[in-house]
Amino acid sequence: MPKMKSKSSATKRFTLTGTGKIKRRRKGLRHILEKRSPKSKRTAGKTDYVAKADERRIRKLL
């Protein structure tokens, strides 16, 4: 049986780290930034990791 293809949308959004965690971008840094506090914009810019509960599902897409 051939290898499963990975979902293109998932490969664009998630990356695997060396330790096996799945990295993702945070939401809310596209538009309507004027009314948001600098702290919320700063935290939105940082990368985050996928929750343990969702990890298995996303690993299947990758």
Backbone as CSV, one residue per row, in Angstrom:
resi,resn,N_x,N_y,N_z,CA_x,CA_y,CA_z,C_x,C_y,C_z
1,MET,0.841,-1.184,0.000,0.000,0.000,0.000,0.894,1.260,0.000
2,PRO,0.554,2.257,-0.841,1.380,3.466,-0.893,1.229,4.324,0.364
3,LYS,2.162,5.248,0.519,2.113,6.160,1.671,0.894,7.057,1.587
4,MET,0.401,7.479,2.753,-0.730,8.418,2.796,-0.208,9.814,2.472
5,LYS,-0.983,10.561,1.708,-0.615,11.944,1.414,-0.952,12.809,2.612
6,SER,-0.100,13.789,2.895,-0.410,14.713,3.988,-1.295,15.832,3.443
7,LYS,-2.159,16.365,4.302,-3.055,17.449,3.897,-2.241,18.720,3.721
8,SER,-2.350,19.341,2.558,-1.569,20.540,2.238,-1.853,21.671,3.210
9,SER,-3.123,21.817,3.598,-3.492,22.899,4.518,-2.825,22.704,5.870
10,ALA,-2.693,21.464,6.300,-2.066,21.174,7.594,-0.561,21.400,7.548
11,THR,0.067,21.050,6.440,1.524,21.237,6.332,1.892,22.712,6.306
12,LYS,0.971,23.565,5.824,1.216,25.001,5.813,1.048,25.611,7.200
13,ARG,0.205,25.019,8.028,-0.124,25.597,9.336,0.699,25.057,10.496
14,PHE,1.136,23.814,10.400,1.820,23.172,11.524,3.211,22.687,11.139
15,THR,4.130,22.729,12.127,5.464,22.168,11.929,5.835,21.317,13.132
16,LEU,6.559,20.255,12.868,7.004,19.375,13.943,8.336,19.870,14.493
17,THR,8.488,19.830,15.807,9.750,20.224,16.431,10.624,18.985,16.595
18,GLY,11.843,19.200,17.012,12.771,18.093,17.203,12.339,17.141,18.297
19,THR,11.647,17.675,19.315,11.188,16.833,20.428,9.874,16.127,20.129
20,GLY,9.254,16.444,18.974,8.019,15.761,18.582,6.756,16.553,18.850
21,LYS,6.895,17.766,19.363,5.722,18.612,19.589,5.300,19.230,18.261
22,ILE,4.072,19.723,18.200,3.567,20.352,16.987,3.415,21.846,17.249
23,LYS,4.124,22.651,16.443,4.085,24.098,16.588,2.988,24.674,15.714
24,ARG,2.381,25.777,16.185,1.345,26.465,15.400,1.433,27.956,15.651
25,ARG,0.790,28.730,14.776,0.714,30.177,14.965,-0.532,30.523,15.757
26,ARG,-0.487,31.636,16.479,-1.666,32.080,17.224,-2.566,32.909,16.325
27,LYS,-3.805,33.054,16.740,-4.788,33.789,15.934,-4.730,35.288,16.214
28,GLY,-5.371,36.066,15.348,-5.651,37.463,15.622,-4.542,38.447,15.361
29,LEU,-3.810,38.301,14.275,-2.770,39.283,13.970,-2.868,39.731,12.504
30,ARG,-4.079,39.676,11.967,-4.282,40.027,10.563,-4.821,41.445,10.381
31,HIS,-5.883,41.776,11.081,-6.502,43.101,10.926,-7.209,43.479,12.224
32,ILE,-7.724,44.726,12.269,-8.365,45.318,13.463,-7.404,45.244,14.656
33,LEU,-6.196,45.732,14.455,-5.187,45.692,15.511,-5.146,46.987,16.315
34,GLU,-5.812,48.021,15.821,-5.775,49.331,16.461,-6.346,49.300,17.870
35,LYS,-7.448,48.602,18.044,-8.126,48.584,19.344,-7.524,47.574,20.321
36,ARG,-6.638,46.721,19.860,-6.055,45.696,20.730,-4.868,46.245,21.509
37,SER,-4.688,45.733,22.718,-3.597,46.207,23.576,-2.263,45.682,23.048
38,PRO,-1.182,46.397,23.333,0.137,45.932,22.885,0.495,44.549,23.424
39,LYS,0.042,44.254,24.636,0.329,42.943,25.241,-0.328,41.811,24.457
40,SER,-1.590,42.006,24.063,-2.287,40.959,23.319,-1.695,40.768,21.928
41,LYS,-1.233,41.869,21.329,-0.586,41.776,20.018,0.768,41.074,20.120
42,ARG,1.457,41.337,21.200,2.761,40.720,21.427,2.621,39.209,21.628
43,THR,1.638,38.797,22.407,1.440,37.356,22.638,0.917,36.654,21.394
44,ALA,0.152,37.379,20.568,-0.355,36.793,19.328,0.770,36.534,18.341
45,GLY,1.836,37.298,18.415,2.966,37.137,17.513,3.817,35.924,17.827
46,LYS,3.743,35.448,19.062,4.564,34.303,19.476,3.963,33.000,18.974
47,THR,4.827,32.012,18.819,4.329,30.704,18.402,3.830,29.941,19.623
48,ASP,2.962,28.980,19.377,2.365,28.194,20.446,2.406,26.730,20.039
49,TYR,2.114,25.861,20.978,2.091,24.433,20.693,0.667,23.914,20.712
50,VAL,0.403,22.888,19.929,-0.920,22.284,19.846,-1.216,21.561,21.164
51,ALA,-2.468,21.619,21.594,-2.886,20.969,22.832,-2.773,19.453,22.708
52,LYS,-2.535,18.796,23.826,-2.383,17.342,23.857,-3.613,16.640,23.283
53,ALA,-4.799,17.190,23.573,-6.049,16.584,23.122,-6.173,16.573,21.595
54,ASP,-5.636,17.601,20.935,-5.750,17.724,19.473,-4.569,17.130,18.725
55,GLU,-3.507,16.787,19.455,-2.266,16.366,18.823,-2.433,15.147,17.914
56,ARG,-3.182,14.158,18.370,-3.351,12.923,17.601,-4.058,13.187,16.271
57,ARG,-5.055,14.056,16.321,-5.818,14.392,15.118,-4.953,15.110,14.087
58,ILE,-4.143,16.054,14.542,-3.299,16.833,13.628,-2.152,16.000,13.088
59,ARG,-1.633,15.109,13.927,-0.568,14.194,13.475,-1.048,13.326,12.302
60,LYS,-2.308,12.968,12.328,-2.906,12.163,11.245,-2.962,12.963,9.946
61,LEU,-3.213,14.268,10.049,-3.265,15.139,8.864,-1.877,15.357,8.278
62,LEU,-0.877,15.386,9.154,0.498,15.558,8.692,1.040,14.226,8.213
